[in-house]
Amino acid sequence: MIAAATTLLEAIFGASFRRDFDVRLWDGTTLASTTGRHDFTLVVNSPGALRSAFTPPLERNAGAAFISAAIDIEGDLTEAIARFNAASDAHSALQKAHIGLLMLRLPREARPAPPGAQLEGKRHSRERDRAAISYHYDHPVDFYRAFLDSHMVYSCAYYDDGIDDLDRAQSAKLDYVLRKLRLEPGMSFLDIGCGWGSLVIAAAQRGAQALGITLSRVQHDEANRRIAELGLSDRASVEFRDYRDLRGLTFDRIASIGMVEHVGRSTLPTYFAAAYAALHPGGLFLNHGIAEQSPGRKGPRNPFIEHYVFPDGDLVAVSDGLAIAERAGFEIRDVENLREHYARTLRAWVDNLERHRNDAIALAGEAAYRVWLLYMAASAVSFDNASIGIAQSLLARPDPSGRVTIPPTRRDLYASPTLSSRA
């Protein structure tokens, strides 16, 4: 078994096998790095673990093996993922066939695959969307506190000049979003998919009348608790409401931060039409979301993300999404890709989660801990190598005369100090 496992790993990793990492097998056998570097240790905890992990579909099965601890990584998880991705991408069809034959020399893994999302009903119906959001977001609030910043922002931070910590970067991000929207005191503001209320709170603190909507009961309750605790209930609130059920409400400014990924490509026309209808003529809508980096091509869903992380999530290229927004009536005023910022954000989350491992496991269980750790580390790698991007698109609804309430240049975005520098 040891020889078969070693041969299989050599075939998978090729020339990079053991170059800068160790391998430890189930019986204690250690295959040491050949260079003396130890970026990570690949731990194989049973004879059947490799066959289980590297049987297609790789993303789902390797992820399941990690969640169940059949396979583990000690050390730099993001480096381990990047190393495996590079090796896998280099395999020819003949090499893949050879790897498949080598796997047959190992037994099947005895432990069952961990359960994932089990959704029913029509994809992106209201009921199924509520279930998908609940699956990911309705863990205990303190589980998310184990890796997020003090503002509880669960989206890409903004590492403005001179900022090197997560808290200040998330403060800068909230400020940057509201400056892009040119939010002013007395304006009405809507946050679609508001999370635990950080942007709603920031808007209310600037004097806006702010409403957030979410399909997570836990987020709804925590956001309203935070709003009340800060004495902002006269200017801010969060409702349990679908974006398709705004019922004629209109706003001067709208933001949607990290929610569009849940909408689904086929439902994007409804999403942008709803945002357009809810925006006053002359108003601005900032749409912020992860995007695939291959315009016009719909790739397969990642089976690990689909089953264990964001069921029914769907990434769309920026150009495809903007074309749908334009057909809804929006004018594009600004687009910015912040993918390097998101890679840095995710690494900070991974570091925080690993540091608070015991607390996170006590709150949500070891399977959830390992799912979040793996998906965030893998996402950091994907942002690093430009497999995915993160776009902030500033969209306008011109009034009948063509007017939009926006300055003639972008200079104001950089002239104002950020929240973090004022703190």
N, C-alpha and C positions, 0 to 999 in steps of 0.2 A: 504493500500500500504506500509506503513512504517513497519508494522509487517511482511508482506510478504518479503520485502527487507532484513530485519534483519534476518529472518529465513534462507533465501537463503545464505547470507554472512556467517552465522554460519556453514551451511553445507559445503560451499566452503573451509573455512579456518580452520574448526575443532577447535582443542584445542588452536590454535594460534590466534583465532579471538579476536581482540582488546587487545591482551596481551601487545603489545608494540607499538600499533598504534591506532589512533583515526579514526572514520568514521563520515563524515558529509553528510547528505542526502539533497535532493533538497529543502526541506521546511525549512532548517536550523537546523533540529534535529541533535544533536551531540552525538555519542556513544563513550564515552571517554575510553582511555586506562585503563585497570584494574590494571596495575603495576605502573602507574605514568610516565612511559617512553613514549616518543613521537618521535619514529624514523621517522614517516611520518603520513600524514593524507590522507586517501582514500576519495575522494570527488565524490559523485554520483549526477550528475546534472539534472537528470530527472527520472521519474518512470520507463521508459523503458530501461534505460541505462544498468542495470545489465543483463537483458535478451539479449540485443544486444551484450554485451561484452563477455558473457560466453556461447554463443551458438557455437558449433563446426563449422568450425575449430577454435580453441581457439586463436592460434597465430594471425591469420588474423583478426578475429572479435574483440578481445580485443585490438589489435593494432588500428583498425579503430575507436573504441570507444574512445581511447586516442587521436588520431589525431583530431577527431571532437569535442573533449572536453566534450563528454557525460560522460566520466570518467576522473578524474584527480588525480594527486598525488602532494601533497604539502610536501616538505621535501626530504628525501633520496630516489630517484627513483630506484637506483640499489637495495637497501634493500627491497623495495616494490616488485620488480620483483622476487628477490630471495625468498621472503616469499610466493608469489603466486605459484612459480614453485614448491617449496617444498610441499605445500598443494596439488597442482594438481597431483603431482607424487604419492602421498600417497593414492589417491582415488581408491577404489575397483570398480569393474564393477557395483555392487549393489549401491554404493554411487553415482556413475555417473548417474545412472538411477534415483535415488532419486533427485539429483540436477536438472536433466532435468524436472522432474515433478514440482518442486518448481518454476522453471522459468516460467512455464505456468501461474502462478498466477499473473504475472506482464504483463503490456501491451507491445506491440512492440514499439521500438524506432521510433519516428516520423521523426527525421532528417535522410537524406540519407547518406550512406557510402561515405567517400571521394574517389575521383577517384585516380587510380594508373596508372601504366604503361600499355599502350595499344600497344603492339608490333605486327607486322605482318610479314609474310614470314617465311621461314625455320629457325629453331633455329640454331644459330651460322653461318648463312650465313654472308657474309661481310656486306650487307645492314642492317640486323637485329642487328648485333653486334654494328654497328655504332649508331643505334637508342638506344640500351640499354646503351651504354656508355654515350651518350648525355643526356639521361634521368637522370642519377645520377650526372654527373660531370659538366654539362653546366649551373649550377647556377652561379650568379655573383661571381667573385673571392672574393670580400669582404665578402660574406657569409661564405666562408671557412676560411677567415682570422679571423672571429669572434671566432673560436675555435682552429685553428691550431697554430703552433709555427711560429716564424719569418721566418723560412726557407720554410714554406708551405709544410711540409712533411706529407702526408696523409697515413701513414702506421706506423707499430709498432716502437716505440722508443726503445733505448737501455740504460737502467739505469745502466751504469757502476758504479763501486765503487765510492762513494762520490758524485754522481750526484742525485739531488733531484728535479730538475725542468725540465719542458718539453723542453725548448729551448736547454739546454745543452745535454739532453738525445737524442734529434734528431740530434744534431751535432755529438754526439758520434756514433749514428747509421750510418750516412753517412760515417764517418771515418771507422767504423767497416766493413761495406760492402766492401769498396775499399781496406782495408787491407786484407780481406779474398781473394779478387781477386788478391792481390799482384800487383795492378796497378802501373805502372811506367811511368815517363815522356816519351812522344813520342809514347806511345801505342795508338791504336785505340780502342774506347770503344762505346758500344751500350747499351742504356737503353730502354727496351721494356715496353711500358706503363709508360711513364716518368713523368706523372703528370704535375706539374707546373715547372719542370726543376731542382729541387734541387740537384739530384744526378748527372745530366749532368753538372751542374755548378761546383759541388765539384770535379768531374773528370777533367774538364778543368782547374780548379785552381791548380791541381796537374801536369799539363803539358800534359795531354792526349788530343787526338783529339776525341771529344765526340759528339755523335749523339743520340738524343732521338726521339722516335716515340710515337704517341698517336692518338686515334680516337675522342678526344674531341677538338672541334674548340676553345673553351674558353681556355683550357689548352695550346694548341698550341700557341695561340696569346700571352698569358701571359708569357709563358716560354721564347719565343723569345724576348719579351720586357725586361724581367729581364736579359737575356744574353747580350743584347745590352747595357743596363744600366750599367752593370758591365764591359763593354769593352772586352767581351770574344767572340765576333762574329767571330773572326778568328780561334777559336779553338772549338767552340760549336755551335750547332744548333738543332732545333726540327722540325720534319716533321710530317704532317698529313698523316700517313701511317699505314696500317695493317701489322701485323707481317708476314702474308702470302705473302706479296708483297715486300720483301727485294731485289728481282731481282739480286741475285748473289753478293751482298755486303758482305764482310767478315771483321771480327774484331778480335783483340787480346783478348779482354775481353767483356763479355756480362753480364748484370744484368737484372732481371725482378723482381720488387718489388711490391707485391700486385696486380699483373695483372693476374696471372694464375687462380685465382678464377673466372674470366670472361670467360675462354676458353671453359669450358664444358668437361665433362669426355670423351665423344665420340670424341672430337676434340683434345685431348691431344697428340695422336700420331703425328698429323700434327704440333702441337705447338713445341714439342721437336725436331722433324725432321727439322723444320725451324731454330730453334736455333742452332742445330748441323751443318747444312749447312752453317750458317752465322759465325761460329767460326773457326778461323785458327787452324790447327793441333797443338797440344801442348797447346792450350788456355783453359781458364776457364770460366764457366758460373755459376753465382749465381742465383738460383731460390728461391724466398721468397714468401710464400703464406700461407693463412689460410687453415687448413686441418681438416677434420673430424677425430675423434679419434676412429674409429671402422674399422680396416682394413678388406677389403674384403666384407664389407656390404654397400650397397647403400641405405641410408635412404631416406625418402621422403623430398622433398624440403620444407623449411619453407615458408608457404604461405604468411606471413607478409613480409618477406625479398624479396620473389619473386615478390610480387605485388607492394610494396611501396618503396623498397630500391634498390636492385640489381637484376633487371629482368634478367633471364637466368643465374644467377650466379650458380656455382656448386662447392661444396667442395668435395675433394677426399682425402682419407687417404694417409699419407706420403709414406707408403710402396707401395700402388697402383701406385702413381705418379712416384716413383723411378723405379718401374719395367718397366713402359712405357719409361722412360728416358733411361734406360739401353738398351731396345730394339732398341732405336734410335741410339745407339752407344756410349752413354756417360758412363764414369767411375765415380762412386760415390767416392768422396774424403772426404766429411765432411757433417754431418747433425746435426743441433742444433734446439731444440724447445725453443722458447722464449715466451711461453704463459703468464707467470707471468708479463713479460714486457708489453705485449699488454693489459692486464687487467688494469695495472697502466696507460698506455697511454690513454686508453678510459675514465678512470675516470677523467684524466686531461682535455680531450676534453669536457666531460659533464660539468665539473665545468666552463670551459671557455665559453661554449655556454650559460649556464644559466646566467652567469655574463653579457653576451652581448645580452641578450634576445631581447631587443627592437631593437637593430641594425639588428640582424639576421632576425627578422620578417619584418622589413622595407625593407630589401633587397630581401628576397625570399618568404615571406608570412608565416602566422602562421602554416599552414599545414606542410610546409617543415621543419620549426623549430621543430615541435613536432615529425615528422618522424625521424629526425636526433637524437633528444634527446632520443627517445625511443630505436632506434636501437643501439645506442652507449652504453646506459646503459645496455640493455639486452645482448649485446655482452660482456661487461665486466663481467657480471655474468657467461656467458658461458665459458669464459676463466678461471675464478676463479674455476669453478667446473669441469674443464677438459672435458666439452662437445665438445669443439673444441681446436685446438692447432694452433701454427704458426711456420712453419719450414723454416729455411734457409738451403738449400741444395747446396753444392759446387760440381759442376759437371765438369769433364774434358773431352776434346777430345784428346786422346793420338795421337802423330804423328806416322808415319809408324813404327818407331823403338820402340814405346811404351813410349816415353818421354813426360812428362808433366812439364810445367814451374811452379813448386811448391816446396817450401823448404821441407826438410825431416822431420821436426817436425812442431808443431803448436805454438812453442814458440814465433815466431815473432808477432803473433796476440796480445799478451799481453805485449810485450816489448815496443812497440811504444806508446807514449802518444797520447791520443785522441784529436780531434780538440777542444773539450770543455775545456780540461785542458790547452791548449795552448792559448785559447782566453783571 
